[in-house]
Amino acid sequence: MEESQYDQATIEVNGTEVWRNPASGHLQDTSWTLQTVDISAIADNNPNVVVTFRLVSDSGLQFGGWNIDDRSEEHTSELQSH
């Protein structure tokens, strides 16, 4: 995907942007890569979480868009000592 001045790829959680493709430099993965996005600031203690993957593209260069597979969410918590 092109840099974000041309193509805007975002991940939003409950309408808040938590990730955006870089402003400079194209993203061109040649294999599957693991990506981690921390959404805890928005999702913690929220029973209604909506994750949105958005891609807005221009008519310039044509690269691949999103390739999402095996999405997962993990809950982590800190242990409290008494």
C-alpha positions, 0 to 999 in steps of 0.5 A, spaced: 500 500 500 502 506 498 504 511 503 498 515 507 499 521 503 496 517 497 492 511 501 490 511 508 489 505 511 487 505 518 485 501 524 479 504 529 477 502 535 470 505 537 471 510 532 478 512 535 484 511 530 489 506 533 494 505 527 495 508 520 500 507 515 506 511 515 506 518 511 512 516 507 514 509 504 510 504 501 508 498 505 510 492 501 510 485 505 512 479 501 510 474 506 505 474 512 508 478 518 505 479 525 502 486 527 501 487 534 496 493 536 495 495 543 488 497 544 487 497 551 486 504 552 480 504 549 478 497 550 479 495 557 473 494 561 469 496 555 464 490 554 462 493 547 468 494 542 468 495 535 474 494 531 474 497 524 479 496 518 479 501 513 482 503 506 481 509 502 485 509 496 487 514 490 487 512 483 495 512 482 499 506 483 496 500 485 499 496 490 495 490 494 491 492 500 489 489 506 491 482 507 488 480 514 488 473 517 487 470 524 486 476 527 485 475 535 484 479 541 488 477 548 486 480 555 492 481 559 491 483 567 496 485 572 497 480 578 495 484 585 499 482 591 495 483 597 
